[in-house]
Amino acid sequence: MTRTEYPWLLPSAMADPELPGDRARARRTVRDWVVDITAFLIAAGIALIALAAIENEGSTPDAVLAVDSVIGAAACCALWGRRRWPVGLAAALTALSIVEPVAGGAMMVALFSLAVHRPFKPAAIVGAGALIVAPLQPWLRPDPDTGYLTSVIFGVLLILLVLSWGMVVRSRRQLVLTLRERARRAEAEADLRAEQAQRLAREAIAREMHDVLAHRLTLLSVHAGALEFRPDAPAAEIARAAGVIRDSSHEALQDLREIIGVLRGPGDTGEGERPQPTLTTLDALIDESRQAGMKVTVDQRVAAPGDAPAATGRTVYRIAQECLTNARKHAPGTEVTVTVTGGPGDGLTIEVANPAPTEPYERVPGSGQGLIGLTERATLAGGRLEHGPTPDGGFAVRARLPWPAA
């Protein structure tokens, strides 16, 4: 979490961003010590001025003057606890100032601290009490050099000034703390968004890796299984299966290099990037599946497949690739039908269907995740995908993707 470079220049309530603003036992900073010493000296100076005025007046007995001196010193020393007990200290000094003019300076400092460190309600209550008793002190112990009305008005204005000043300081501190909290939340939200972006990127890479490699690896698994269970197959058939395994291995390695190149970032792949699959490369995918021994019927009614948006064409390609892979795994020997229709303004629709399997087959591990990935891919492309069994026991996948009008 970000901290200020010079926390000793801040009040203790604001120096540590991890702690709340109104703390009863906060450790004083250097600034707090300077402010506390200054407040003590101001209150002591006002007390000495008041004590000198009482002494010069000449009508006050020496015993009362001594008591005034002790009480004034005690009131000034009590200011060191103004941060811990602002309400009680301000109320006590307000009551004491009724009969002790030497406590007036300490009372003003206590009222200021109360307005700074406590909410409006307690500050307003104690401040109202100070305004109510303001006329009593000049009446009980009048200043011979100042009239009664003048003393009352001056005392009331001074109390209002001190309270207002303290509330302004508190408001400014609350604003700073609020802005600091907003900055902290913004930083946390930025970190969360970065984590979510990384997670989404990892999910996208994992989805792409599954879509790309599942097709190739399924070919390897099917043909390797055929070689394992038919060691007496004709040499031509064995050579064809071995060729498919070799080509699929090379393609899988190349696709894996592309994904690793994406992870490394631009300029660090070491090789030129291969073109991404589009709608125009769908025929090559069908031919590859036919060479691997699948029966595939294609019904493509797209006038200009090269004009299809790259993202939409790539999604159609991946859907067809995954469906052919699933058909090869779960319905070997059946005839797969691939239908692609649409155009600008009408969108693209791809439907891949296969009947129920007619011959026993060995299940390939890792099933079910591909359709979830296809659904997410279609949704991200702005379309929708539906899949499920057909009435005859087969399986069908149908997706509709957008193709904006030119």
GUZATI-590275 format. One record per residue (C-alpha): x, z, y; residue number from 1; residue in one letter. Coordinates in steps of 0.5 Angstrom, whole numbers. Example, Ala and Ser with C-alpha at 12.3 -4.5 7.8 and 13.67 -1.06 7.14 Angstrom:
2
<site X="25" Z="16" Y="-9" resi="1" resn="a"/>
<site X="27" Z="14" Y="-2" resi="2" resn="s"/>
# end
This chain:
406
<site X="0" Z="0" Y="0" resi="1" resn="m"/>
<site X="3" Z="-2" Y="7" resi="2" resn="t"/>
<site X="5" Z="4" Y="11" resi="3" resn="r"/>
<site X="7" Z="4" Y="18" resi="4" resn="t"/>
<site X="14" Z="4" Y="20" resi="5" resn="e"/>
<site X="15" Z="10" Y="24" resi="6" resn="y"/>
<site X="10" Z="15" Y="21" resi="7" resn="p"/>
<site X="13" Z="21" Y="25" resi="8" resn="w"/>
<site X="10" Z="17" Y="32" resi="9" resn="l"/>
<site X="3" Z="18" Y="29" resi="10" resn="l"/>
<site X="-2" Z="24" Y="29" resi="11" resn="p"/>
<site X="-2" Z="28" Y="22" resi="12" resn="s"/>
<site X="-9" Z="25" Y="21" resi="13" resn="a"/>
<site X="-7" Z="18" Y="21" resi="14" resn="m"/>
<site X="1" Z="18" Y="19" resi="15" resn="a"/>
<site X="-1" Z="18" Y="11" resi="16" resn="d"/>
<site X="-6" Z="12" Y="10" resi="17" resn="p"/>
<site X="-8" Z="15" Y="3" resi="18" resn="e"/>
<site X="-11" Z="22" Y="6" resi="19" resn="l"/>
<site X="-17" Z="22" Y="10" resi="20" resn="p"/>
<site X="-17" Z="23" Y="18" resi="21" resn="g"/>
<site X="-20" Z="30" Y="18" resi="22" resn="d"/>
<site X="-15" Z="35" Y="14" resi="23" resn="r"/>
<site X="-15" Z="42" Y="15" resi="24" resn="a"/>
<site X="-8" Z="43" Y="12" resi="25" resn="r"/>
<site X="-4" Z="37" Y="14" resi="26" resn="a"/>
<site X="3" Z="37" Y="15" resi="27" resn="r"/>
<site X="5" Z="36" Y="23" resi="28" resn="r"/>
<site X="9" Z="30" Y="25" resi="29" resn="t"/>
<site X="14" Z="30" Y="30" resi="30" resn="v"/>
<site X="9" Z="28" Y="35" resi="31" resn="r"/>
<site X="4" Z="33" Y="33" resi="32" resn="d"/>
<site X="10" Z="38" Y="35" resi="33" resn="w"/>
<site X="11" Z="35" Y="41" resi="34" resn="v"/>
<site X="4" Z="35" Y="43" resi="35" resn="v"/>
<site X="3" Z="42" Y="41" resi="36" resn="d"/>
<site X="9" Z="45" Y="45" resi="37" resn="i"/>
<site X="6" Z="41" Y="51" resi="38" resn="t"/>
<site X="-1" Z="44" Y="50" resi="39" resn="a"/>
<site X="2" Z="51" Y="49" resi="40" resn="f"/>
<site X="6" Z="50" Y="55" resi="41" resn="l"/>
<site X="0" Z="47" Y="59" resi="42" resn="i"/>
<site X="-4" Z="53" Y="57" resi="43" resn="a"/>
<site X="1" Z="58" Y="59" resi="44" resn="a"/>
<site X="2" Z="55" Y="66" resi="45" resn="g"/>
<site X="-5" Z="56" Y="67" resi="46" resn="i"/>
<site X="-5" Z="63" Y="65" resi="47" resn="a"/>
<site X="1" Z="65" Y="69" resi="48" resn="l"/>
<site X="-2" Z="61" Y="75" resi="49" resn="i"/>
<site X="-9" Z="65" Y="74" resi="50" resn="a"/>
<site X="-5" Z="72" Y="73" resi="51" resn="l"/>
<site X="-1" Z="71" Y="79" resi="52" resn="a"/>
<site X="-7" Z="69" Y="83" resi="53" resn="a"/>
<site X="-10" Z="76" Y="80" resi="54" resn="i"/>
<site X="-4" Z="80" Y="82" resi="55" resn="e"/>
<site X="-4" Z="77" Y="89" resi="56" resn="n"/>
<site X="-11" Z="79" Y="90" resi="57" resn="e"/>
<site X="-9" Z="86" Y="90" resi="58" resn="g"/>
<site X="-16" Z="89" Y="88" resi="59" resn="s"/>
<site X="-15" Z="89" Y="80" resi="60" resn="t"/>
<site X="-12" Z="95" Y="77" resi="61" resn="p"/>
<site X="-5" Z="95" Y="74" resi="62" resn="d"/>
<site X="-8" Z="97" Y="67" resi="63" resn="a"/>
<site X="-13" Z="91" Y="68" resi="64" resn="v"/>
<site X="-8" Z="86" Y="70" resi="65" resn="l"/>
<site X="-3" Z="88" Y="64" resi="66" resn="a"/>
<site X="-9" Z="87" Y="59" resi="67" resn="v"/>
<site X="-10" Z="80" Y="62" resi="68" resn="d"/>
<site X="-3" Z="79" Y="61" resi="69" resn="s"/>
<site X="-3" Z="81" Y="54" resi="70" resn="v"/>
<site X="-10" Z="77" Y="52" resi="71" resn="i"/>
<site X="-7" Z="71" Y="56" resi="72" resn="g"/>
<site X="-1" Z="71" Y="52" resi="73" resn="a"/>
<site X="-5" Z="72" Y="45" resi="74" resn="a"/>
<site X="-10" Z="66" Y="47" resi="75" resn="a"/>
<site X="-4" Z="61" Y="48" resi="76" resn="c"/>
<site X="-1" Z="63" Y="42" resi="77" resn="c"/>
<site X="-8" Z="62" Y="38" resi="78" resn="a"/>
<site X="-7" Z="55" Y="40" resi="79" resn="l"/>
<site X="-2" Z="54" Y="34" resi="80" resn="w"/>
<site X="-8" Z="55" Y="30" resi="81" resn="g"/>
<site X="-13" Z="50" Y="33" resi="82" resn="r"/>
<site X="-12" Z="44" Y="28" resi="83" resn="r"/>
<site X="-14" Z="49" Y="22" resi="84" resn="r"/>
<site X="-20" Z="52" Y="26" resi="85" resn="w"/>
<site X="-22" Z="48" Y="32" resi="86" resn="p"/>
<site X="-29" Z="50" Y="32" resi="87" resn="v"/>
<site X="-28" Z="58" Y="31" resi="88" resn="g"/>
<site X="-22" Z="58" Y="36" resi="89" resn="l"/>
<site X="-26" Z="54" Y="41" resi="90" resn="a"/>
<site X="-32" Z="58" Y="41" resi="91" resn="a"/>
<site X="-28" Z="65" Y="41" resi="92" resn="a"/>
<site X="-24" Z="62" Y="47" resi="93" resn="l"/>
<site X="-30" Z="60" Y="51" resi="94" resn="t"/>
<site X="-33" Z="67" Y="50" resi="95" resn="a"/>
<site X="-27" Z="70" Y="52" resi="96" resn="l"/>
<site X="-26" Z="66" Y="58" resi="97" resn="s"/>
<site X="-32" Z="69" Y="61" resi="98" resn="i"/>
<site X="-29" Z="76" Y="63" resi="99" resn="v"/>
<site X="-21" Z="73" Y="62" resi="100" resn="e"/>
<site X="-19" Z="68" Y="67" resi="101" resn="p"/>
<site X="-13" Z="67" Y="64" resi="102" resn="v"/>
<site X="-16" Z="64" Y="58" resi="103" resn="a"/>
<site X="-19" Z="58" Y="61" resi="104" resn="g"/>
<site X="-13" Z="54" Y="60" resi="105" resn="g"/>
<site X="-13" Z="56" Y="53" resi="106" resn="a"/>
<site X="-20" Z="54" Y="52" resi="107" resn="m"/>
<site X="-20" Z="47" Y="55" resi="108" resn="m"/>
<site X="-14" Z="46" Y="50" resi="109" resn="v"/>
<site X="-19" Z="48" Y="45" resi="110" resn="a"/>
<site X="-25" Z="44" Y="47" resi="111" resn="l"/>
<site X="-20" Z="38" Y="47" resi="112" resn="f"/>
<site X="-18" Z="39" Y="40" resi="113" resn="s"/>
<site X="-25" Z="41" Y="38" resi="114" resn="l"/>
<site X="-27" Z="34" Y="40" resi="115" resn="a"/>
<site X="-21" Z="30" Y="37" resi="116" resn="v"/>
<site X="-22" Z="34" Y="30" resi="117" resn="h"/>
<site X="-29" Z="35" Y="29" resi="118" resn="r"/>
<site X="-35" Z="30" Y="29" resi="119" resn="p"/>
<site X="-40" Z="30" Y="35" resi="120" resn="f"/>
<site X="-45" Z="35" Y="33" resi="121" resn="k"/>
<site X="-40" Z="42" Y="33" resi="122" resn="p"/>
<site X="-37" Z="39" Y="39" resi="123" resn="a"/>
<site X="-43" Z="38" Y="43" resi="124" resn="a"/>
<site X="-46" Z="45" Y="41" resi="125" resn="i"/>
<site X="-39" Z="49" Y="43" resi="126" resn="v"/>
<site X="-39" Z="44" Y="49" resi="127" resn="g"/>
<site X="-46" Z="46" Y="51" resi="128" resn="a"/>
<site X="-44" Z="53" Y="50" resi="129" resn="g"/>
<site X="-38" Z="53" Y="55" resi="130" resn="a"/>
<site X="-43" Z="49" Y="60" resi="131" resn="l"/>
<site X="-48" Z="55" Y="59" resi="132" resn="i"/>
<site X="-43" Z="60" Y="60" resi="133" resn="v"/>
<site X="-39" Z="57" Y="66" resi="134" resn="a"/>
<site X="-43" Z="60" Y="72" resi="135" resn="p"/>
<site X="-41" Z="67" Y="69" resi="136" resn="l"/>
<site X="-34" Z="68" Y="70" resi="137" resn="q"/>
<site X="-34" Z="66" Y="77" resi="138" resn="p"/>
<site X="-39" Z="71" Y="78" resi="139" resn="w"/>
<site X="-36" Z="77" Y="74" resi="140" resn="l"/>
<site X="-29" Z="76" Y="76" resi="141" resn="r"/>
<site X="-30" Z="71" Y="83" resi="142" resn="p"/>
<site X="-24" Z="68" Y="86" resi="143" resn="d"/>
<site X="-23" Z="70" Y="93" resi="144" resn="p"/>
<site X="-20" Z="64" Y="96" resi="145" resn="d"/>
<site X="-26" Z="59" Y="92" resi="146" resn="t"/>
<site X="-33" Z="60" Y="93" resi="147" resn="g"/>
<site X="-38" Z="61" Y="87" resi="148" resn="y"/>
<site X="-41" Z="54" Y="87" resi="149" resn="l"/>
<site X="-35" Z="51" Y="88" resi="150" resn="t"/>
<site X="-32" Z="54" Y="82" resi="151" resn="s"/>
<site X="-38" Z="53" Y="78" resi="152" resn="v"/>
<site X="-38" Z="46" Y="79" resi="153" resn="i"/>
<site X="-30" Z="45" Y="78" resi="154" resn="f"/>
<site X="-31" Z="49" Y="71" resi="155" resn="g"/>
<site X="-37" Z="44" Y="69" resi="156" resn="v"/>
<site X="-33" Z="38" Y="71" resi="157" resn="l"/>
<site X="-27" Z="40" Y="68" resi="158" resn="l"/>
<site X="-31" Z="42" Y="61" resi="159" resn="i"/>
<site X="-34" Z="35" Y="61" resi="160" resn="l"/>
<site X="-28" Z="31" Y="63" resi="161" resn="l"/>
<site X="-24" Z="35" Y="57" resi="162" resn="v"/>
<site X="-30" Z="34" Y="52" resi="163" resn="l"/>
<site X="-30" Z="26" Y="54" resi="164" resn="s"/>
<site X="-23" Z="25" Y="53" resi="165" resn="w"/>
<site X="-23" Z="28" Y="46" resi="166" resn="g"/>
<site X="-29" Z="24" Y="44" resi="167" resn="m"/>
<site X="-25" Z="18" Y="46" resi="168" resn="v"/>
<site X="-19" Z="20" Y="43" resi="169" resn="v"/>
<site X="-23" Z="21" Y="36" resi="170" resn="r"/>
<site X="-27" Z="15" Y="37" resi="171" resn="s"/>
<site X="-20" Z="11" Y="38" resi="172" resn="r"/>
<site X="-17" Z="14" Y="31" resi="173" resn="r"/>
<site X="-23" Z="13" Y="27" resi="174" resn="q"/>
<site X="-23" Z="6" Y="29" resi="175" resn="l"/>
<site X="-16" Z="5" Y="27" resi="176" resn="v"/>
<site X="-17" Z="9" Y="21" resi="177" resn="l"/>
<site X="-23" Z="4" Y="20" resi="178" resn="t"/>
<site X="-19" Z="-2" Y="21" resi="179" resn="l"/>
<site X="-14" Z="1" Y="16" resi="180" resn="r"/>
<site X="-19" Z="2" Y="11" resi="181" resn="e"/>
<site X="-21" Z="-6" Y="12" resi="182" resn="r"/>
<site X="-14" Z="-8" Y="11" resi="183" resn="a"/>
<site X="-13" Z="-4" Y="5" resi="184" resn="r"/>
<site X="-20" Z="-7" Y="2" resi="185" resn="r"/>
<site X="-18" Z="-14" Y="4" resi="186" resn="a"/>
<site X="-11" Z="-13" Y="1" resi="187" resn="e"/>
<site X="-14" Z="-10" Y="-6" resi="188" resn="a"/>
<site X="-19" Z="-16" Y="-6" resi="189" resn="e"/>
<site X="-14" Z="-21" Y="-5" resi="190" resn="a"/>
<site X="-10" Z="-18" Y="-10" resi="191" resn="d"/>
<site X="-16" Z="-18" Y="-15" resi="192" resn="l"/>
<site X="-18" Z="-26" Y="-13" resi="193" resn="r"/>
<site X="-10" Z="-27" Y="-14" resi="194" resn="a"/>
<site X="-11" Z="-24" Y="-21" resi="195" resn="e"/>
<site X="-18" Z="-28" Y="-22" resi="196" resn="q"/>
<site X="-15" Z="-34" Y="-20" resi="197" resn="a"/>
<site X="-9" Z="-33" Y="-25" resi="198" resn="q"/>
<site X="-14" Z="-31" Y="-31" resi="199" resn="r"/>
<site X="-18" Z="-38" Y="-29" resi="200" resn="l"/>
<site X="-12" Z="-42" Y="-29" resi="201" resn="a"/>
<site X="-10" Z="-39" Y="-36" resi="202" resn="r"/>
<site X="-17" Z="-40" Y="-39" resi="203" resn="e"/>
<site X="-17" Z="-47" Y="-36" resi="204" resn="a"/>
<site X="-10" Z="-48" Y="-40" resi="205" resn="i"/>
<site X="-12" Z="-45" Y="-46" resi="206" resn="a"/>
<site X="-18" Z="-49" Y="-46" resi="207" resn="r"/>
<site X="-14" Z="-56" Y="-45" resi="208" resn="e"/>
<site X="-9" Z="-54" Y="-50" resi="209" resn="m"/>
<site X="-15" Z="-53" Y="-55" resi="210" resn="h"/>
<site X="-18" Z="-59" Y="-53" resi="211" resn="d"/>
<site X="-12" Z="-63" Y="-54" resi="212" resn="v"/>
<site X="-9" Z="-60" Y="-60" resi="213" resn="l"/>
<site X="-15" Z="-59" Y="-64" resi="214" resn="a"/>
<site X="-16" Z="-66" Y="-65" resi="215" resn="h"/>
<site X="-9" Z="-68" Y="-67" resi="216" resn="r"/>
<site X="-8" Z="-62" Y="-71" resi="217" resn="l"/>
<site X="-14" Z="-63" Y="-75" resi="218" resn="t"/>
<site X="-12" Z="-70" Y="-77" resi="219" resn="l"/>
<site X="-5" Z="-67" Y="-80" resi="220" resn="l"/>
<site X="-9" Z="-62" Y="-84" resi="221" resn="s"/>
<site X="-14" Z="-67" Y="-87" resi="222" resn="v"/>
<site X="-9" Z="-72" Y="-89" resi="223" resn="h"/>
<site X="-4" Z="-66" Y="-91" resi="224" resn="a"/>
<site X="-10" Z="-63" Y="-95" resi="225" resn="g"/>
<site X="-11" Z="-70" Y="-98" resi="226" resn="a"/>
<site X="-4" Z="-71" Y="-100" resi="227" resn="l"/>
<site X="-4" Z="-64" Y="-103" resi="228" resn="e"/>
<site X="-10" Z="-65" Y="-108" resi="229" resn="f"/>
<site X="-9" Z="-73" Y="-109" resi="230" resn="r"/>
<site X="-1" Z="-73" Y="-111" resi="231" resn="p"/>
<site X="-3" Z="-79" Y="-116" resi="232" resn="d"/>
<site X="-6" Z="-83" Y="-110" resi="233" resn="a"/>
<site X="-3" Z="-90" Y="-109" resi="234" resn="p"/>
<site X="3" Z="-91" Y="-105" resi="235" resn="a"/>
<site X="0" Z="-95" Y="-100" resi="236" resn="a"/>
<site X="-5" Z="-90" Y="-99" resi="237" resn="e"/>
<site X="0" Z="-84" Y="-99" resi="238" resn="i"/>
<site X="4" Z="-88" Y="-94" resi="239" resn="a"/>
<site X="-2" Z="-89" Y="-89" resi="240" resn="r"/>
<site X="-3" Z="-82" Y="-89" resi="241" resn="a"/>
<site X="4" Z="-80" Y="-88" resi="242" resn="a"/>
<site X="4" Z="-85" Y="-82" resi="243" resn="g"/>
<site X="-2" Z="-82" Y="-79" resi="244" resn="v"/>
<site X="1" Z="-75" Y="-80" resi="245" resn="i"/>
<site X="7" Z="-77" Y="-76" resi="246" resn="r"/>
<site X="4" Z="-81" Y="-71" resi="247" resn="d"/>
<site X="-1" Z="-74" Y="-70" resi="248" resn="s"/>
<site X="5" Z="-70" Y="-70" resi="249" resn="s"/>
<site X="8" Z="-74" Y="-64" resi="250" resn="h"/>
<site X="2" Z="-74" Y="-60" resi="251" resn="e"/>
<site X="1" Z="-67" Y="-61" resi="252" resn="a"/>
<site X="8" Z="-65" Y="-59" resi="253" resn="l"/>
<site X="7" Z="-70" Y="-53" resi="254" resn="q"/>
<site X="1" Z="-67" Y="-51" resi="255" resn="d"/>
<site X="4" Z="-60" Y="-51" resi="256" resn="l"/>
<site X="10" Z="-62" Y="-47" resi="257" resn="r"/>
<site X="5" Z="-64" Y="-42" resi="258" resn="e"/>
<site X="2" Z="-57" Y="-42" resi="259" resn="i"/>
<site X="8" Z="-54" Y="-41" resi="260" resn="i"/>
<site X="10" Z="-59" Y="-35" resi="261" resn="g"/>
<site X="4" Z="-56" Y="-32" resi="262" resn="v"/>
<site X="6" Z="-49" Y="-33" resi="263" resn="l"/>
<site X="13" Z="-51" Y="-30" resi="264" resn="r"/>
<site X="10" Z="-54" Y="-24" resi="265" resn="g"/>
<site X="12" Z="-60" Y="-20" resi="266" resn="p"/>
<site X="19" Z="-63" Y="-20" resi="267" resn="g"/>
<site X="21" Z="-59" Y="-26" resi="268" resn="d"/>
<site X="18" Z="-63" Y="-32" resi="269" resn="t"/>
<site X="24" Z="-67" Y="-33" resi="270" resn="g"/>
<site X="19" Z="-73" Y="-35" resi="271" resn="e"/>
<site X="14" Z="-77" Y="-32" resi="272" resn="g"/>
<site X="7" Z="-75" Y="-33" resi="273" resn="e"/>
<site X="3" Z="-79" Y="-38" resi="274" resn="r"/>
<site X="-4" Z="-82" Y="-35" resi="275" resn="p"/>
<site X="-10" Z="-77" Y="-36" resi="276" resn="q"/>
<site X="-15" Z="-80" Y="-41" resi="277" resn="p"/>
<site X="-21" Z="-83" Y="-38" resi="278" resn="t"/>
<site X="-27" Z="-87" Y="-40" resi="279" resn="l"/>
<site X="-23" Z="-93" Y="-41" resi="280" resn="t"/>
<site X="-19" Z="-90" Y="-46" resi="281" resn="t"/>
<site X="-25" Z="-88" Y="-50" resi="282" resn="l"/>
<site X="-24" Z="-94" Y="-54" resi="283" resn="d"/>
<site X="-17" Z="-92" Y="-56" resi="284" resn="a"/>
<site X="-19" Z="-85" Y="-59" resi="285" resn="l"/>
<site X="-25" Z="-89" Y="-63" resi="286" resn="i"/>
<site X="-20" Z="-93" Y="-66" resi="287" resn="d"/>
<site X="-15" Z="-88" Y="-67" resi="288" resn="e"/>
<site X="-21" Z="-84" Y="-71" resi="289" resn="s"/>
<site X="-22" Z="-90" Y="-75" resi="290" resn="r"/>
<site X="-15" Z="-91" Y="-77" resi="291" resn="q"/>
<site X="-15" Z="-84" Y="-80" resi="292" resn="a"/>
<site X="-21" Z="-86" Y="-84" resi="293" resn="g"/>
<site X="-27" Z="-84" Y="-80" resi="294" resn="m"/>
<site X="-33" Z="-88" Y="-80" resi="295" resn="k"/>
<site X="-35" Z="-89" Y="-72" resi="296" resn="v"/>
<site X="-40" Z="-93" Y="-69" resi="297" resn="t"/>
<site X="-40" Z="-94" Y="-62" resi="298" resn="v"/>
<site X="-46" Z="-96" Y="-57" resi="299" resn="d"/>
<site X="-43" Z="-96" Y="-50" resi="300" resn="q"/>
<site X="-47" Z="-98" Y="-45" resi="301" resn="r"/>
<site X="-43" Z="-97" Y="-38" resi="302" resn="v"/>
<site X="-42" Z="-103" Y="-34" resi="303" resn="a"/>
<site X="-36" Z="-101" Y="-31" resi="304" resn="a"/>
<site X="-33" Z="-96" Y="-34" resi="305" resn="p"/>
<site X="-26" Z="-96" Y="-30" resi="306" resn="g"/>
<site X="-30" Z="-94" Y="-24" resi="307" resn="d"/>
<site X="-33" Z="-88" Y="-27" resi="308" resn="a"/>
<site X="-30" Z="-82" Y="-23" resi="309" resn="p"/>
<site X="-23" Z="-79" Y="-26" resi="310" resn="a"/>
<site X="-26" Z="-72" Y="-28" resi="311" resn="a"/>
<site X="-32" Z="-75" Y="-31" resi="312" resn="t"/>
<site X="-29" Z="-80" Y="-35" resi="313" resn="g"/>
<site X="-24" Z="-74" Y="-37" resi="314" resn="r"/>
<site X="-30" Z="-70" Y="-39" resi="315" resn="t"/>
<site X="-33" Z="-75" Y="-43" resi="316" resn="v"/>
<site X="-27" Z="-77" Y="-47" resi="317" resn="y"/>
<site X="-25" Z="-69" Y="-48" resi="318" resn="r"/>
<site X="-33" Z="-68" Y="-51" resi="319" resn="i"/>
<site X="-32" Z="-74" Y="-55" resi="320" resn="a"/>
<site X="-25" Z="-72" Y="-58" resi="321" resn="q"/>
<site X="-28" Z="-65" Y="-60" resi="322" resn="e"/>
<site X="-34" Z="-68" Y="-63" resi="323" resn="c"/>
<site X="-30" Z="-73" Y="-67" resi="324" resn="l"/>
<site X="-25" Z="-67" Y="-69" resi="325" resn="t"/>
<site X="-31" Z="-63" Y="-71" resi="326" resn="n"/>
<site X="-34" Z="-68" Y="-75" resi="327" resn="a"/>
<site X="-28" Z="-69" Y="-79" resi="328" resn="r"/>
<site X="-28" Z="-62" Y="-81" resi="329" resn="k"/>
<site X="-35" Z="-60" Y="-82" resi="330" resn="h"/>
<site X="-38" Z="-67" Y="-85" resi="331" resn="a"/>
<site X="-32" Z="-71" Y="-88" resi="332" resn="p"/>
<site X="-34" Z="-78" Y="-90" resi="333" resn="g"/>
<site X="-40" Z="-79" Y="-86" resi="334" resn="t"/>
<site X="-41" Z="-84" Y="-80" resi="335" resn="e"/>
<site X="-41" Z="-81" Y="-73" resi="336" resn="v"/>
<site X="-45" Z="-85" Y="-68" resi="337" resn="t"/>
<site X="-42" Z="-84" Y="-61" resi="338" resn="v"/>
<site X="-47" Z="-87" Y="-55" resi="339" resn="t"/>
<site X="-45" Z="-87" Y="-48" resi="340" resn="v"/>
<site X="-50" Z="-89" Y="-42" resi="341" resn="t"/>
<site X="-50" Z="-89" Y="-35" resi="342" resn="g"/>
<site X="-48" Z="-91" Y="-28" resi="343" resn="g"/>
<site X="-47" Z="-90" Y="-21" resi="344" resn="p"/>
<site X="-53" Z="-86" Y="-19" resi="345" resn="g"/>
<site X="-55" Z="-85" Y="-26" resi="346" resn="d"/>
<site X="-50" Z="-80" Y="-28" resi="347" resn="g"/>
<site X="-46" Z="-81" Y="-35" resi="348" resn="l"/>
<site X="-49" Z="-79" Y="-42" resi="349" resn="t"/>
<site X="-46" Z="-78" Y="-48" resi="350" resn="i"/>
<site X="-49" Z="-76" Y="-55" resi="351" resn="e"/>
<site X="-45" Z="-75" Y="-61" resi="352" resn="v"/>
<site X="-49" Z="-74" Y="-68" resi="353" resn="a"/>
<site X="-47" Z="-74" Y="-75" resi="354" resn="n"/>
<site X="-51" Z="-73" Y="-81" resi="355" resn="p"/>
<site X="-50" Z="-68" Y="-86" resi="356" resn="a"/>
<site X="-44" Z="-68" Y="-91" resi="357" resn="p"/>
<site X="-45" Z="-71" Y="-97" resi="358" resn="t"/>
<site X="-39" Z="-69" Y="-101" resi="359" resn="e"/>
<site X="-35" Z="-62" Y="-102" resi="360" resn="p"/>
<site X="-30" Z="-61" Y="-97" resi="361" resn="y"/>
<site X="-25" Z="-55" Y="-95" resi="362" resn="e"/>
<site X="-26" Z="-51" Y="-89" resi="363" resn="r"/>
<site X="-21" Z="-52" Y="-83" resi="364" resn="v"/>
<site X="-20" Z="-45" Y="-80" resi="365" resn="p"/>
<site X="-22" Z="-44" Y="-73" resi="366" resn="g"/>
<site X="-29" Z="-46" Y="-71" resi="367" resn="s"/>
<site X="-34" Z="-45" Y="-66" resi="368" resn="g"/>
<site X="-29" Z="-44" Y="-60" resi="369" resn="q"/>
<site X="-29" Z="-52" Y="-58" resi="370" resn="g"/>
<site X="-37" Z="-52" Y="-57" resi="371" resn="l"/>
<site X="-36" Z="-46" Y="-52" resi="372" resn="i"/>
<site X="-30" Z="-50" Y="-49" resi="373" resn="g"/>
<site X="-34" Z="-56" Y="-48" resi="374" resn="l"/>
<site X="-40" Z="-53" Y="-45" resi="375" resn="t"/>
<site X="-36" Z="-49" Y="-40" resi="376" resn="e"/>
<site X="-32" Z="-56" Y="-38" resi="377" resn="r"/>
<site X="-39" Z="-60" Y="-37" resi="378" resn="a"/>
<site X="-41" Z="-54" Y="-33" resi="379" resn="t"/>
<site X="-35" Z="-54" Y="-29" resi="380" resn="l"/>
<site X="-36" Z="-62" Y="-28" resi="381" resn="a"/>
<site X="-43" Z="-61" Y="-25" resi="382" resn="g"/>
<site X="-47" Z="-63" Y="-31" resi="383" resn="g"/>
<site X="-50" Z="-59" Y="-38" resi="384" resn="r"/>
<site X="-48" Z="-60" Y="-45" resi="385" resn="l"/>
<site X="-53" Z="-58" Y="-51" resi="386" resn="e"/>
<site X="-51" Z="-58" Y="-58" resi="387" resn="h"/>
<site X="-55" Z="-56" Y="-65" resi="388" resn="g"/>
<site X="-57" Z="-58" Y="-72" resi="389" resn="p"/>
<site X="-61" Z="-64" Y="-73" resi="390" resn="t"/>
<site X="-68" Z="-64" Y="-77" resi="391" resn="p"/>
<site X="-64" Z="-68" Y="-83" resi="392" resn="d"/>
<site X="-59" Z="-63" Y="-83" resi="393" resn="g"/>
<site X="-53" Z="-66" Y="-79" resi="394" resn="g"/>
<site X="-51" Z="-64" Y="-72" resi="395" resn="f"/>
<site X="-51" Z="-67" Y="-65" resi="396" resn="a"/>
<site X="-48" Z="-66" Y="-58" resi="397" resn="v"/>
<site X="-51" Z="-69" Y="-52" resi="398" resn="r"/>
<site X="-48" Z="-68" Y="-45" resi="399" resn="a"/>
<site X="-50" Z="-71" Y="-38" resi="400" resn="r"/>
<site X="-45" Z="-71" Y="-33" resi="401" resn="l"/>
<site X="-46" Z="-73" Y="-25" resi="402" resn="p"/>
<site X="-44" Z="-80" Y="-23" resi="403" resn="w"/>
<site X="-45" Z="-80" Y="-15" resi="404" resn="p"/>
<site X="-48" Z="-87" Y="-12" resi="405" resn="a"/>
<site X="-42" Z="-91" Y="-9" resi="406" resn="a"/>
# end
